[in-house]
Amino acid sequence: MTNQDTKNLRKHTAPYEKPELKSSIWQIINTIGPFLLVWFLAYKSLSISYWLTLALAVIGSGLLTRIFIIFHDCCHHSFFKSRKANKIVGTITGILTVFPYDQWAHSHSVHHATSSNLDKRGVGDIWILTVEEYLEASTMTKIAYRLYRNPFVMFVLGPIYIFLILNRFNRKGARRKERINTYITNISVVALVALMCWAVGWEAFLLVQGPIFMISGSVGIWLFYVQHQFEDTYFEHDEEWEYVRAAVEGSSYYKLPKVLQWMTGNIGFHHVHHLSPRVPNYKLEEVHKNSVPLQHAQTLTISTSLQSLKMHLWDEQGKKFIGFKELKAFQNKEQFSSPKSSL
């Protein structure tokens, strides 16, 4: 990608970086309203059939994912023109999704500024080791990394740990307003749960909210994982890293069925979002369709995205992800080509 291509892409996205008040308000209405209705219906269905409850919980989890996208846009100050409005709505949607607004806004902004940069990993991203780092790691680190990369740990235990435990604590070095926002979120979450348990009973609350939380949490981590973890993605060291290339080549276009695209707030156009985080989610598809270079981004479908589960280590020489099964062949190749092998 040339410097001119970079300038053209940034120039092209600029007109879309303005939120529309009517569109934002309508999205709040058509997301939170249906979520509350589905939750109520799921609660009522407990007296009919729990299978019906679970079916409604699947719909509710999709709507909760969409609520998270509103929260996500507020963190980028792309949902409203007013920073105050973004913080208010972001804090409220953060309570519903158990995410503290200021804390996550910070870590996610770091993720955008360092995505695909091999020298700036560790904040707001998935744990990634290069092949060389893995081979040189201690046995305990290798075990921890393999456990971390296990689908059950990442997509089942992960939401419980990140959303319910890690999000409850302030990061080291957090400023006063960020700490206060985390405390407000925590107190509000506890108060909301207590209120719901009092209103419908703790058993009914868990039977409804439990599957909604687990499904939406797993979906959220999956979306974050798959849109950067694909075979021919982009990673470079700091001196060679380029923001636009990291956005367009290091983020995928996750082509989902229209219903799932709506439920996930167009976040499948992740390459557009990373190129310009100030574009509201309801404009991402428009940017993609009106820019030919962006249409050449790595496209994943539900079936092809499953291959990402095999991507574990970044091969700096081959410029691609490889799996643990490929690691043995990689080691044999290195051993064969080493000077000692010719003696």
Summary of the structure (lengths in Angstrom):
residues: 343
radius of gyration: 21.4
end to end distance: 43.4
largest distance: 77.2
contacts: 1057
relative contact order: 0.14
helix: 69%
strand: 4%
